[in-house]
Amino acid sequence: MYQWLLRQNGHRVSNRAYWVYANGDVESEAFSQTLQFRTTVIPHEENDSWVESHILKAKDCLLLDLAPPAAAECEWCQFMAVRFDPALPGPSEPHP
């Protein structure tokens, strides 16, 4: 996405991206008010050819008068469908 944004603003951008991953070191002997991290740099070949079509789909979705139906394969959609089903108990009531 960032590559696509930069390209849209006229910048030359490589297809090679780098993820910098920092994870807390759980093997440290003591905390001593200092967090130790293990950092990894992961190279990745990116492809932004999908971005524009997805932005246009998102815009179309936002302009709808009603929300689109939940997708059967989407875990979030299914969670929300169950969570806000009027036939189910409300947030303060226990679920059956």
Secondary structure, DSSP 8 states (H G I E B T S, - for coil): -HHHHHHHTT----SEEEEEEEEE-TT-S--TT---EEEEEEEEE---TTHHHHHHHHHHHHT-SS-----TT-HHHHHHHHHT-TTS--TTS---
